[in-house]
Every structure is written in structure tokens, then in C-alpha cells.
């Protein structure tokens, strides 16, 4: 009889055969490790010993667990951890390794609905995009990166994984290969971002190339692909130079892009949520809910226009 760890290995192979991305498989293995450790602490070695009560106890364990930062993990994090366990148990049931699926009726915790914490105003975006020194090689590279992140809201990993063959300047589009969920998509490049990218590729990047076989678009000073940590640090630096006190990250630009597209100044300038969903690579319109809320400026204007007390003269 296979052990729980052996079943995990079989499950990962099952995902590989079904053409899941290496990132998804690696993430699955990482997220199942705490569950296996929890089962081991309870002396559980046989899959059939996993009951609904055990799964709920694991959910409780996740709730009270204090992480390395001395804090309780977020609801979203706990739900993702439990969701991977539910998928694993569903697989065990499908393979008849267990007689019943103990995770089927265990509900995820209710996640609070939150607005994106930091959305840049159009004025802040302009200051931010103007921060890099375009007269230097690294500055122009960074200017191009920021313009693209704001132009189409692609994810940090999607930007860093871009290769030369993914760029079509004549059509002004970028091909995203194996985005979240292993899905490919094609996104437009805005006019200004496209101009920056064209100059970067023809006049800047050639000076950064150290290995002619390296096809990544954005390179470091040493000619390697730009790293996640480096990108994060550069963005924070430019936000500080622009006098922006908000915590700006690559995701901030993604959320800002989505918000500005949906909340245009008038109906003509408002992008339909369906298009925004395709632009960002979301699987459903529900993921756009945080960006669909009206802005405080619009709300205040509507309040002044419509509230009875506001119509009265002082």
C-alpha cells in the first residue's frame, strides 16, 4: 500500500501528464508539505485514516498558526493551502485510494471583500513614469518596464519571462506564454509603451547583451534576466523619487491599470469589464470585482449632486 508521500508523488506526476505548468506542480508540492507534516504529527500514515474531522482540524491549525513574521496568516493564504489539500484528497478518491472524499464538504473560510489597497492616481502615475533617467541604459530599460506594466497590467512574472519572439512591434502586441493557470494570451501594447519598447530593443538592449543566446527581453547590468527582487527594489526607488508614499509594487501597476481602464472619465473612455478580464488574463469577471467599485471622486460628485441635504442652500 502506497504511503501518503508516495501518493503525493503520484499526484504530481498526474498533474504533469495533464500538462500543468512546472510552477503549478512545484507550488502543489510545496503547499501539501504542511498537510503531510500535520498528518504525521497525528500519527496518520494510511490515506483511509484521513477523516472530515481531520481535515477540519487542519483548517483550525492553519487558523491558529503563527508564521515566521509572528503573525497569523491571511484568510486568502489559509484558503489556498486548504484548497490544494482538497484537490489532493479528490485525486485520492478518484484513484480509489480512499473510500470517501473527506475534503468534499469542508468549506473554505469566508474571505473579506477588500478594495485594492494602493491605487495610483493619474497624476501619481505620470510622476512615477517620469522618474527613471532616460539618458542612461538602465534608466531607459526601467522606463520601458514601467510603461509596459501600466499599459497592459501584465503580471511581474509574465513581464520577466518575456522573450524576443513574444514581441510583435508591427502589430503592437505581446504574447504571454503560460500565464497563470498555464494559459496563453495576446495583449496590446499602448502607443507610448510601444515606442519605448522599440527604442529599448534596437538601441538599448544590444549594449546589455553578454550572451547572444539569451532571448529574455529585459536584462540586468550583467546581461542576465532581471530578477523579481531587483524589479521590486527599482519600483520602490522610483516611487520614492516621485514623492509617492504609497507602497508601490508591480501588482500596484496592474491594479492601477485595471482601475483606470474600468473607471474612465466618461462612458466612451470606460473599457468593458470583459475586455479588462481578457487583458489581465483572469478566468472570470468575478476577479474584477475589486476594480468595479466607483472611485471616491465619483462618489463624492454623485453625493453632492443627488443627496437632498446637498441641494439645500446653506
ABEGO torsion letter per residue (X at the ends): XBBAAAAAAAAAAAAAAAGBBAAAAAAAAAAAAAAAAAAAAAGBABAAABBAAAAAAAAAAAAABBBAAGBBBBAAAAAAAAAAAAAAAAAAAAAGABABBAAAABBBBBBBBBBBABBBBAAAAAAAAAABBAABAAAAAAAAAAAAAAAAGBBAAAAAABBAAABBAAAGBBBBBGBBGGBBBBBBBBAAAAAAAAAAAAAAAAAABABAABABABBBAAGBBBBAAAAAAAAAAAAAAAGBABBBBAAAAAAAAAAAAABBABAAABBBAAAAAAAAGBABAAAAAAAABBBAAAAAAAAAAABAAAABBX
